[in-house]
Amino acid sequence: MSKLEIRSPLPGTFYRASSPDVPPFKADGDAVASGDTIGLIEVMKTFQEIPAGIDGKAITFLVDNEEPVMAGQVIAEVEQ
Amino acid sequence: MTIRSVLVANRGEIAVRVIRAAKALGMRTVQVHSAADADMLAVKLADEAVNIGPPAPKKSYLNIEAVIAAAKATGVDAVHPGYGFLSENGDFADAVVNAGLIFIGPSGDAIRLLGDKVAARKVAAKAGVPTVPGSDGRLDDLDAAKKVVEKTGFPVMIKAAAGGGGRGIRIVNSIAELENQFPQASAEAAAAFGDGGLYMEKVITKARHVEVQILGDGENFVHCFERECSLQRRRQKVWEEAPSFLLPADVREKLCASAVALAREVKYRGAGTVEYLYDEDAQEFYFIEVNTRIQVEHPVTEMITGIDLVQEMIKVCGGATLSVKQDDIKVHGHAIECRINAEDPAKGFMPAPGLVTTLKVPEGEGIRFDTMLYEGYTVPPFYDSLLGKLIVWAETRDACLARLKTALEGLVVEGVPTTIPLHLALATDDHVRRGDFHTRFLEPWLESDFATAGDKKAEVA
């Protein structure tokens, strides 16, 4: 079973939910489809949705909510 | 007490501006910074720097305990809050004073009073400053809102009492919309600001944003004339001028006098700005709000009056009497400021941080560039996109526009996209030249004139 990486296309602050009062887009262990949003990156006060980009199972997040990320950093892994 | 040392509780270009002002006054300077800002220009310029926490603003620049601890540890006399972050937080001002230090700004009580939009409207009315027709204060319920509309007519704005900076505003055009939106607006305000209080104002459809710079030492109060800031995108100012050149002289006199009356009403100390909407057809102005801090666009006022506003606010908060009297303050020439943001105007103003590989700054008479940039600096993604402000002065507005165009052509920032192309287009636009604009001019202009100009350029290339 191989693992695939989902990388942040942008530097910024990573958010797992669209606001603090709602559940995260994806919980650890969820399956994802390529078009699914897995989080938001805040870049200079604007928010960009991050799509999974790949289909997979059992997503594992490697970055916590509200943590800074660099462009190209792996934010999550999925199993194929 | 004379201030001998100051801590700057901010970042970016305004931190640089405050450090330079404090140094010019012979003060020792301490710059706080987040872990992401260790390389910023203000840190390099300051005598001392203190890391106060992780990149996220609420863990560093908005962390009152961390800022106060840094001030105590470095033994400074005073704290300058800049703009944004904690600058209009009354509790922060109190915390600075309770630590035995001077807060460079008005008292915590004055900040809270003027920061509550409903209370500020009442203060303005008491000082004889005209306010936009609307509710006299907080609206108890929908019925109260309906009574106000009978008086003002539509459209009206529903605003959150605890909102500000363009947030928490809804526009409604009919009774049906009002009935629908009022409860939603109240619930949203409660969620966003912890206060569901609402008030209402008539929408002035074609208005200019005009604001008056005030200075006070607690006993003496002056104005430094007005600025025109109507060119806005998403309620954020893009381009500012001083003076508001089409304002009739008698209106200017009344407008500026009303701002001084308001400053006197609250015994204002420091630099502040009273913001107004100006209805050009009716020649009426209406109070919007007071900003109890230095503003981004303060340099245009400095350029036409010769007053260093940042030095002046530091001096009066240290206990000095205002160094200028009203009769000494004169307008000379015209100034324009362009906000240079790390945004791509050709791609919907998408912001982009990154490494600045080249920086060329124009020089010459009447040209000033207030910036956080240097070659080799990496603009971090965690804060706003303002890189710097190009400010140009000349004897007349036409000469100022011509000089601005040359200065913009000489300003080179490579490595990140910037809004320089937008400002070049504005500097040569006929509407802008005639002063034929209002607060809702820029967004449609970007969709039409600016978009078309971009297409033509692409065809030629």
Chai-1 contact restraints between the chains, C-beta under 6 A:
chainA,res_idxA,chainB,res_idxB,connection_type,confidence,min_distance_angstrom,max_distance_angstrom,comment,restraint_id
A,P11,B,P381,contact,1.0,0.0,6.0,A-B,restraint_1
A,G12,B,P381,contact,1.0,0.0,6.0,A-B,restraint_2
A,V43,B,P351,contact,1.0,0.0,6.0,A-B,restraint_3
A,V43,B,P381,contact,1.0,0.0,6.0,A-B,restraint_4
A,M44,B,P351,contact,1.0,0.0,6.0,A-B,restraint_5
A,M44,B,P381,contact,1.0,0.0,6.0,A-B,restraint_6
A,M44,B,S385,contact,1.0,0.0,6.0,A-B,restraint_7
A,K45,B,D384,contact,1.0,0.0,6.0,A-B,restraint_8
A,T46,B,P351,contact,1.0,0.0,6.0,A-B,restraint_9
A,P68,B,P55,contact,1.0,0.0,6.0,A-B,restraint_10
